[in-house]
Each structure stands twice: as C-alpha cells, then as structure tokens.
Amino acid sequence: MSDNDGKEETMQADQKDLFRELSREQAEAEKALEEEQERSGSAKPQDESDD
C-alpha cells in the first residue's frame, strides 16, 4: 500500500515537472512568435525608411 502511494506521488511530481516544462516552452514559443510578427509587421517599414 505504502509503495503504491509513493509511486503515485512520484507520478504527480513528474507530471508537474512535465507541465512546467511544457508551459515554459509554450511561453517561449509565443514570445518568439510575437517577436517574429513584430519583425515582419512593424519592423519592415522602419527598415525601408532607414535605407
């Protein structure tokens, strides 16, 4: 019984770590996407006017 409880706790901890990792990767991906949109959207006219 206690062995099973220990496995359950470990699984929950692993899932939390996985979820945290996923959330971090998703946040980084969204940030990169926003930066890419800014570069392609608002940054292009600036580049053209700089030249």
N, C-alpha and C positions, 0 to 999 in steps of 0.2 A: 504493500500500500504506500509506504513512505517513498519507495523507489519510484513509483509511478508519479507521485506528487512532484518529486524532484525533476523528472523528465518534463512534466507539464510546465513547471517554472522555467526550465531551460528553453523550451519551445517558445514560450511567451517572450522571453528575453531576446531570442533570436529574431522573432517576428518584429519586435520593437526596433532592433538594430536594422533589420531589412527595411522597415518602413521609414526609419530616419534616413537611411541611405537613399532610398527612392525619393523621398521628399527633397533631399538636398540636390540630387541630380535633376529633379524636375525644376526646382527653383533656378538652378544654374542654366538649364536649357531655356527656360522662359526669359531669363536675363539676357542670354546670348541672342535669343530671337528678337527681343526688344532692341538691343544694340544694333542688330543687323537691319531691322526695319528703320531705325534712325539713320543709319549709314546710307541705306538705299533711298530712303524717303527725303529727309530734311537735309542730309549732308551733301547730296548731289548738287543742288542749286548753289551751295556755297563753293563747292569745288569749281563749278563752271564760272562763277563770278570772280574767283581768285585768279583764274587764268586770264 
